[in-house]
Amino acid sequence: MKQLIDNLPGSAGIIAPQSNTQIKARRQLWLQVHLYLGLFVGAVLVVISLSGSLIVFAAQLDAWLNADKMQVDAPNSATQFRSVEEIIASAKTAIPPDGKFANRISFPQQPGDVFEIAYNIPPSLDNHQVFVNPYTAEVLGQRLWGTFDPCCSRHGPLMAVIYRFHDSFWLGANGSILTGTTALLMSVSLTSGMVLWWPSRSRLRSALTIKRRAGTERFNYDLHKVSGIYAALVLLILLFTGAYLSLQVPFPAQVKGLLNFFSPLTEKPKLFESTPVVGQAPIDIGQAATIANQLFPDGVITVVFLPVGDNGVFKVLKHKGNKIMFSSRQQTIVIDAYSGRLLYQTDQSKRTSGDIFNEWQLALHSGEAFGVTGQIIVLITGLAPLVLYVTGIIRWLQKRRVRKFKNM
């Protein structure tokens, strides 16, 4: 049958040109998508990605920039921390009379780290931090931290301000919609670039390299395609995870519903209450920390939330092992403030596929899923959109000049 069709008069002159026309039309469509998304949405992505590179090592940079408050000389290993009650009492002396203790204390993670105690001054939503030496209970200083709320996003230490800018442009939920939508649109732009780049087998080598001793125009073109294709896989992962993390802020029910369609998320109890015992005082934070460590010896305590009200509970957060996959190795322990009884724990063995998927998003986006190596890769990849945008603009201007010259 194919041979009969091929032998029909005029078949070669009708079918082949039509096929070529369709290919050219599709390629032109991809070019337009790639061009206009890159020109307009790409500029927003450059700002997001550069700020993302700056915060890959935000915790380390923050500690370095504020070493006088956040770092101490660790004595020998036999030296014990002062009691947590003493740490809190010391911190409260630094809180202004109109300040409100936030019932949250962050624990040191390694030798040289300090305790961090939070408070705010109503009606302001701004948070403040007090830093206390774990070995002497001396207050080292305090600072304004701010919040993610639009009113206060630009307040606080440099790394926190940059982090909140990366997250939502200091615009709260509306900013999260902008960053999430940008990530989705640029995923389309990047995909279109890969389609346009895709070479035949015979041209694969030239498609993956920059031509030596090439002119400026060719060098710019090669730099655009090579930097794009080598960064494509990691960049697509960052765009997807970024869109997921951003859009679940303004649309939590929709994102959760979509995820539940594939694999249900484990429902976590929203309310826990302690049972007061007549004539018995509640346990203190030190006892709560000891109970948590006895029940779950693996890992270290990161944060303890103190009880609020007569029926309040202790909520202890721990992370297991090293800091690789920190966000997915978090353990939540809820303890009755009177009996010390365990009310709730995160059961890692019963996680669904949806739970695991959800946990991986931040770990992949930050690079910490693969340790320091992963973070360095994310940092470098964050620079790629700037290279792609600049070379893309130059390429666009070059082609405009050519078209203008031809039309003269």
N, C-alpha and C positions, 0 to 999 in steps of 0.2 A: 504493500500500500504506500509506504513512504517513498519507494522508488517511482511509483506512478505519479505521485504528487510532485516529486522533484522534477519529473520529465514533462510536466504540464507547461505549455508555452507561457512564458512570462512569469513563471512561479518565482524564479530567483530574483526578479526585479520587483516583485510585490512583497513577498513575505520577509525577506532579509531587511530591506529598508524600513519596513514597519517595525520590526523588532528593534532595530537600532534607534529608531525614533523614540520608542517607549523607554529604552534604556537611558537615552539622553534626557528625556523628560523626568524620569525618576531621579537621575543624578542632579538635574537642575533643582528639583524640589528639595533634595537633601542639602544642596548648596545654600538655598535660601533659608532653610531652617537653621543650618549651622551658622550662617552669616548673621542673621538678625537676633537670634538668641545670644550669640557670642558678643555682638556689639553692645546690646542694651542690658541683658541680664548678666553677662559676663563681668561687667564692671562691678556689680554688687557682689558677685562671687569672689572677686579679687580681694575686696575688703574683708569678707567673711573668712576667707582662707588664710590671709596674712595674720589676722587676729587669732585664728586657730593655731597657727604655728607658734605664736608668741606664748600661748598658754599650755602647750604640750607639757612643759616642765614648770607649770605655774607654782606648784607647792614648793619645789626646790628654790625657785627664783624668789618667791615671797619670803622664805626663811632667810635667804642670803641678803635680800634688801633690808630686812628688818631683824638682823642678827642680834642686835642689842636687846630686843624684846623676846624673840622666838628661839634663841639658842643659848645654852649654858655649857660651861665646861663640866663634862661628866666626871665625877670622882671615881674611885676604884669600884669594881663590880660589887663589892660587899656593902657599899653604902645603900641604905634603903630610902625609898620615898617617904616623905612625911605623910601622915594620914590624910585621906581625902577630905575629911571634915576640917582639918586644919588648913588645907589648901583653900577650901571654899570660904572659911571664916576670914582668911587673909585677903582673898579677892573682894569680899564684901566691904572691906574697909576702903577700897578704892572706888566703889560705886557711889555716885552722888546721892544725896538724900532723896531726890525725886526719881532716882533710877529704880528699875524693876528687874530683879534677878530673873533670868530666863529659864531657870531650872534645867540647865543643860551644861555639861562639863565634858570637854574633849581631853582625852588622856595622851600622854607622851607615847610615841610609837617606837622610838629608838633612843639610845643614850644621847644626851644633849638636847632632846626635845623638852618642851614645857607643857604645863597644863594651860588650857584655854577655857575661860569662863565667860559666858555671854550675858549681856543685859541690854535693856532698852529704856528710853526715857519717854513715857507716854506724854502726849498722844502721837509722837513721832513713831513711824514704823522702822526707823533706822536701828540697826543692831550695833552694839559695841562689844569689844573683846578686851578682857583683862588677862594678862599673861603672868603666870606664877611659877617660880623655880620649884621643881618637884623635890629637891633635896633640902631646901632651906625654908620653903613657904614664903619666900620674899616676892613681893609684887615687882615685876620687872618693867611694867608699863601697860598702857592700854591704847586702843585706837578705835576710831569709827570704822565700821565694816560696811554699813549700808544694807540693802536688800535687793531682791530681783524685781520688786515693785517699781513701776515707772517713776514714781516720785523720788526714789532713792537709789536708782541703779547707778548713777554717776558718782555716788558718794563712796568713800572708802579707799583702801589700799590699791595701788596700781594694778596688780594682777587680778584682783577681784573685779575691778571696773572693766578691764579688758575682757575678762571672762563673760561678764554680763552683756557687754557689747557684742561679742561673738554669738552669744545665745539669742539675743533678741533686739539688738540695736538700742537698748535702754528703753524699749517701748512696751515691755510686758507681753501679753498674749498677742497683740497685734504685730509686734516685732517677730514673734515666733512664727506667725503665719507667713511673714515676709521671708524669713530665712528658710523655712521649710519649702515654700513655693519656689524660691530661687534654686534650691538643691534639686527639686524635681525637674524644673525646666532645663537646668544645666546638665542633668543626666541625659536628657534628650539631645542636647547640643553635642555632648561628648560622644554619644552613640552615633549621631550623624557624622561626626568627624571620623570615627572608626570605619564607617561604611564608605566614606569618600576615600579614605586612605587605603583600604584593602587592596593589596596588589596581587598580580598573577604570580605564580611560582617563580617564573624567570626574573621577576623584578623585586623579589622579596628582599634581597640583600640591599639594594639601593634604597628601598623603602624604610629600612631600619638604620640607615647611616646618613651622616652628613657628608656631602661631596667635598673632597679636598680641593683646595685652591679654586673654589667656586666664587662667582661674583657675589656682591652684597645681596642682590635680589634672591638668588638661588640659596645662599646661606640662610637667609631669613625664612624662606619656605621650608628648607630642610629642618631647621631648628624647631619650627612650629610643629611639623608632623612628627618628628622624632621625640620631642619632649612630651607631646600629647600621647603617643602610643605607649611609651615606656611608663608613663604615669597613669595610664588609663585604668588599669585594674584597681589599684589602690584608690584612685580618685573616685571611681564608681562606688566603691565600698563606702568611702567617706561621704559621698553625696547621698547615698541611700540611708545610711545610719543617721546622718545629719537631718534629713527630712523626717525620718521616723521620730527622732528625739524631739524635734521642734514642734511637729504637728500634734504630738500627743499632749502638749500643754494646752492649746486652745480647744482641741477636739478629743478629750480623753475617752469619752464613751464610744465615739466612732472608731478610733484606733483600736480600742479594746475589743469592740464588736467584730472588726475585721480580723483581728488576731484569733479571737475565739472561734471564728468560722473554720479555721484550719486546725487549731489545737487550743482547748480551753485553758485559760489562765487559772491558777489556784487562787480561790477567794481567800483573802486574809480577814480575820475578824477585825472589826473597826473599833470596838469598845471593850476595854478590859477594866475591871474594878477590883480593888482590894476589899477584903472583908474585915472591918474594924473589930478588934477584940477589946471588950470592956476591961479597963484597968491595965492594958498593955500598950506600951509605947511602940511606935513603928520602928523597924530596923533602920539603920543609917546607911548611907551610900557605900561606905566601906564594906559593910556586911553584905550588901546586895552584890557588890563586885566580887567578893569572895565566893558567894553562892554561885554566881555565874561561872566563875573559873572552875569551881568544883564540879558543876554539872557538865561543863564543856571545856575541858582543859586545853583543847587544841586552839591555837590562835591567841590574839591579844585584844584587849578592850580598846575600842576607839572612842566611843561616846556613851555617856550615861545620861538618860533623861530622868529627872527626879519626879516624885509624885506631886500632883497638883490637887489639892483638896483632900478631904478625909478618906475618899475612896480611890485616890490616885495610886498608880503603880510605878515600879521601877522598870524602865525599858533600857536594856543593855545591848549595845551593838559591838560585835566582835568581828575580826576578820581572821581567816585561817591562813596559816603558813606565810609564804612570802607575798609580795604585793602584786605579783602577776595575777591578772583577772581579779583584782581587788573588788570591783563592783559585784561580781558574781559569786564571790566567796564570803559575802557578808552574812553573818549569823545574827538573828534578832531573838532576844530572850526577854520575856516579860515575867516579872516576879511580883508576887503579893507583898505589899509593903509591911504587913504585920506578921504573917506566918513564914515568909520567905519561900512560899510554895511556888513552883513553876506553873505559870498560867498559859504560856505559849512559847513555842520555839519554831524557828524556820527548819523545816524538814527537807534537807537537800535530796534525800533519797526518793521523795515523792514529787519532785518537780516534773511538770509536763513539758512537752516539746515547746509549747508556747512560753512557759516560764524561762526555759533555757534560751530561746530566741530573744526574749525581752532582755535578759541579763547580758547577752553578748553585745547588744547594740552600743552601749557606752564604752565597753571594753575595746571593741573594734574601732570605734570613732576616735578614742583617745590614744590608741596604739598599745595600751597597757595589756591587752590580751597576749602580746608577745614580748612583754618586758621592755627593757630600755631599747632594744633593737627595734621593736615595733614603734615605740615613741619617736625614735630618730627618723624612721621611714615616714611617719605621719608628718613630722616637722618639715622634712624636705619636700614631700608631696604638696604641702600647703603653699609652697612657693611656685608650683607649676602653673596654677591659673594666671599668675602675673606674667610669666613668660609667654604663655599661650595668648593672653590678651594683647600684650604689646606686639608680639610677632604677627598676630591676627590683624591688628589695626594697620600695621605697616603693609602687610600683604594686600589688604583692602584698598589702601591709598595707592599702592603701586598699580593695581588693576584699574582703578578709577582714572589714573593719569593716562594709561594706555588707551582706554575707551574714549577719553576726551581727545586724545591725539588723533585717533582714527576718525572721529566725527568732524574734525577740522576740515 
